[in-house]
Amino acid sequence: MDDRVKYLLLLILENNGNIEQLVELGYSYTQVSELIKEEISLGNAIFSENKIVITDKGVVLKDELSKRLEYSKLENLISPLLSAFIKDNKDESFFVPSLDELPD
């Protein structure tokens, strides 16, 4: 696995991020699943309380990869999974009030 992909995966696991970022890079859900299984088998992640979390070993590896790849504060680009809090607007229509309709 490419170091950048490994770093991104560990960062996603650390921040409870969204694996869609890996799918957007061209990985299938099956491939992402295999990548996660690999990190679990290497001891960089564990399955705990119905979720996959990064281990201390994984954090150390992530930090080493960050230095090797010369990344700085990439964590700011990955936010926690917020889709659970966002309601889906199925009809994709939005109401935008005019300035006259806004309360004072």
C-alpha positions as CSV (number, residue, x, y, z in Angstrom):
1,M,0.0,0.0,0.0
2,D,1.2,3.5,-0.9
3,D,2.4,5.5,2.2
4,R,0.0,8.3,1.4
5,V,-2.9,5.9,1.3
6,K,-1.8,4.3,4.6
7,Y,-1.5,7.7,6.2
8,L,-4.9,8.7,5.0
9,L,-6.4,5.4,6.2
10,L,-4.8,5.8,9.7
11,L,-6.0,9.4,9.8
12,I,-9.5,8.4,8.9
13,L,-9.5,5.7,11.6
14,E,-8.1,8.1,14.2
15,N,-10.7,10.8,13.5
16,N,-13.7,8.5,12.8
17,G,-13.6,9.9,9.3
18,N,-15.3,8.9,6.2
19,I,-13.9,6.2,4.0
20,E,-15.5,7.8,1.0
21,Q,-12.2,9.7,0.6
22,L,-10.5,6.4,-0.3
23,V,-13.4,5.5,-2.6
24,E,-12.9,8.9,-4.4
25,L,-9.3,7.9,-4.9
26,G,-10.4,4.9,-6.9
27,Y,-10.5,2.2,-4.2
28,S,-13.6,-0.1,-4.0
29,Y,-15.4,-0.7,-0.7
30,T,-13.9,-4.3,-0.9
31,Q,-10.4,-2.9,-1.3
32,V,-10.9,-0.4,1.6
33,S,-12.1,-3.3,3.7
34,E,-9.0,-5.3,2.9
35,L,-6.8,-2.3,3.7
36,I,-8.5,-2.0,7.1
37,K,-8.1,-5.7,7.8
38,E,-4.4,-5.4,6.9
39,E,-4.0,-2.6,9.5
40,I,-5.8,-4.6,12.1
41,S,-3.5,-7.6,11.4
42,L,-0.5,-5.4,11.7
43,G,-1.7,-4.1,15.1
44,N,-2.2,-0.5,13.8
45,A,-6.0,-0.7,14.4
46,I,-8.4,-2.7,16.5
47,F,-12.1,-3.4,16.5
48,S,-13.5,-2.1,19.8
49,E,-17.0,-1.3,20.9
50,N,-18.4,-1.9,17.4
51,K,-16.0,0.5,15.7
52,I,-12.5,0.3,14.3
53,V,-10.0,2.6,16.1
54,I,-6.3,3.3,15.7
55,T,-3.9,1.9,18.3
56,D,-1.0,3.6,19.9
57,K,1.2,1.7,17.4
58,G,-0.9,3.1,14.6
59,V,-0.6,6.6,15.9
60,V,3.2,6.3,16.0
61,L,3.2,4.9,12.4
62,K,0.9,7.8,11.3
63,D,3.2,10.3,12.8
64,E,6.3,8.7,11.2
65,L,4.5,8.7,7.8
66,S,3.5,12.4,8.3
67,K,7.2,13.3,8.8
68,R,8.3,11.1,5.9
69,L,5.7,12.5,3.5
70,E,6.3,16.0,4.9
71,Y,2.7,16.6,5.7
72,S,1.8,19.3,8.2
73,K,-1.7,19.6,9.8
74,L,-3.4,17.4,7.2
75,E,-5.8,16.6,10.0
76,N,-7.5,19.9,9.3
77,L,-8.6,18.5,6.0
78,I,-10.4,15.5,7.5
79,S,-13.5,16.1,9.6
80,P,-15.3,13.6,11.7
81,L,-18.2,11.7,10.1
82,L,-20.9,14.4,10.1
83,S,-23.3,12.7,7.7
84,A,-25.1,11.0,10.6
85,F,-26.2,14.5,11.6
86,I,-27.2,15.8,8.2
87,K,-30.7,15.0,7.0
88,D,-30.8,13.9,3.3
89,N,-32.8,16.3,1.1
90,K,-34.2,13.8,-1.4
91,D,-35.9,16.2,-3.7
92,E,-32.8,18.5,-3.8
93,S,-34.9,21.6,-3.7
94,F,-34.1,24.4,-1.3
95,F,-36.0,27.5,-0.2
96,V,-34.0,30.6,-0.1
97,P,-35.9,33.5,1.4
98,S,-35.6,37.0,0.0
99,L,-34.2,39.7,2.3
100,D,-37.8,41.0,2.9
101,E,-38.8,37.6,4.3
102,L,-36.0,37.4,6.9
103,P,-36.8,38.3,10.5
104,D,-35.3,41.4,11.9
